[in-house]
Amino acid sequence: MMRIALLLAAPLLALSSAAAQSPAAADSTAPLTGSWEGSFNHEGSVWRVAMTLTQTDTTVTGTLYKDGDEYGEVKGSIHGTSWVLHWDQIGISGTVVGDRLQVELTVYNGTKYHFSMTRRAQS
């Protein structure tokens, strides 16, 4: 009888262990942690942007990249699904749902660019 109970419990333990390691499980505690990629049209040229972010409680820090070149450190916060980051005088804000960011990037002159970013799969 004990052996049958152990055989039935093993798949459940494997499932709960896999769920604890999945990106979706990490999303519920720190939804912005990870590497993100996206692109948008900036005055006729396509800018490819990426961010690597780390979230601790409501604080978010990371690095911004454009076309593969490091632009610098970003800092900000997240409250619920809404987040705000700053790099130099550039504001980056939006919402996060799972592996997708809706982004509003505001440049120096106040022009706003809207685009999406997706979480890069962990290797």
Phi and psi in degrees as a GROMACS rama.xvg file:
@    title "Ramachandran Plot"
@    xaxis  label "Phi"
@    yaxis  label "Psi"
@TYPE xy
-61.9738  -38.5913  MET-2
-64.3591  -40.4539  ARG-3
-63.799  -42.3991  ILE-4
-62.1386  -41.756  ALA-5
-65.5026  -40.0507  LEU-6
-64.0748  -36.8621  LEU-7
-73.4071  -34.2579  LEU-8
-75.4671  -31.0055  ALA-9
-56.6273  -48.4481  ALA-10
-62.4099  -34.9427  PRO-11
-66.79  -40.07  LEU-12
-64.3516  -40.8967  LEU-13
-63.5929  -41.691  ALA-14
-62.7927  -46.5368  LEU-15
-67.3918  -33.8801  SER-16
-67.0754  -43.671  SER-17
-64.2133  -39.5993  ALA-18
-64.4963  -36.7082  ALA-19
-67.4172  -24.4451  ALA-20
-99.0195  -6.86642  GLN-21
-75.5197  152.836  SER-22
-58.2327  -35.337  PRO-23
-62.1325  -37.3584  ALA-24
-66.4289  -39.3814  ALA-25
-66.8204  -34.6377  ALA-26
-58.0129  -36.1044  ASP-27
-68.7581  -26.515  SER-28
-99.6959  -32.4149  THR-29
-146.594  75.9375  ALA-30
-64.2252  -18.358  PRO-31
-93.7646  -12.2323  LEU-32
-63.9181  127.796  THR-33
141.072  -173.103  GLY-34
-108.426  132.624  SER-35
-123.57  145.254  TRP-36
-136.795  146.377  GLU-37
-168.503  179.621  GLY-38
-152.386  158.38  SER-39
-153.34  160.861  PHE-40
-86.1036  117.293  ASN-41
-113.931  98.2181  HIS-42
51.736  46.5082  GLU-43
94.7284  -8.42624  GLY-44
-121.093  148.058  SER-45
-87.8604  123.296  VAL-46
-99.0074  124.753  TRP-47
-98.1189  119.474  ARG-48
-118.12  151.078  VAL-49
-143.605  153.881  ALA-50
-139.891  139.048  MET-51
-109.752  123.034  THR-52
-124.876  147.885  LEU-53
-128.975  127.486  THR-54
-111.258  129.69  GLN-55
-126.941  113.054  THR-56
55.8858  -118.24  ASP-57
-101.667  1.31311  THR-58
-91.5381  135.725  THR-59
-126.99  131.336  VAL-60
-133.451  159.64  THR-61
172.88  -162.853  GLY-62
-128.841  138.997  THR-63
-103.788  137.536  LEU-64
-126.734  145.988  TYR-65
-129.97  124.528  LYS-66
50.4283  38.1103  ASP-67
85.9977  -10.2263  GLY-68
-95.0108  136.432  ASP-69
-70.5469  127.83  GLU-70
-96.8775  -32.8963  TYR-71
145.921  -174.769  GLY-72
-81.0426  139.217  GLU-73
-113.747  146.861  VAL-74
-139.317  147.719  LYS-75
178.608  -153.417  GLY-76
-149.593  165.516  SER-77
-133.387  138.813  ILE-78
-136.683  109.73  HIS-79
68.8165  -124.132  GLY-80
-101.037  -2.48934  THR-81
-94.4579  137.491  SER-82
-137.262  156.811  TRP-83
-139.985  131.965  VAL-84
-128.891  156.341  LEU-85
-132.882  136.694  HIS-86
-132.524  120.23  TRP-87
52.8801  -122.298  ASP-88
-106.23  17.5231  GLN-89
-96.1153  130.999  ILE-90
-101.228  134.345  GLY-91
-128.097  122.595  ILE-92
-143.635  170.815  SER-93
160.271  -154.76  GLY-94
-131.005  156.013  THR-95
-122.326  133.239  VAL-96
-137.163  106.426  VAL-97
61.2801  -121.107  GLY-98
-98.9817  26.3729  ASP-99
-135.317  133.527  ARG-100
-110.461  135.044  LEU-101
-98.3178  124.577  GLN-102
-120.329  140.301  VAL-103
-123.277  115.471  GLU-104
-106.426  124.355  LEU-105
-111.819  117.563  THR-106
-88.1519  177.19  VAL-107
-49.2624  -42.8695  TYR-108
-84.3435  3.91807  ASN-109
94.7756  -5.91112  GLY-110
-64.7762  137.182  THR-111
-111.931  137.252  LYS-112
-119.824  132.382  TYR-113
-113.107  132.78  HIS-114
-162.523  175.338  PHE-115
-113.896  153.306  SER-116
-129.85  148.62  MET-117
-120.713  150.03  THR-118
-72.5354  131.11  ARG-119
-75.4592  136.803  ARG-120
-62.4229  139.95  ALA-121
-72.5365  139.757  GLN-122
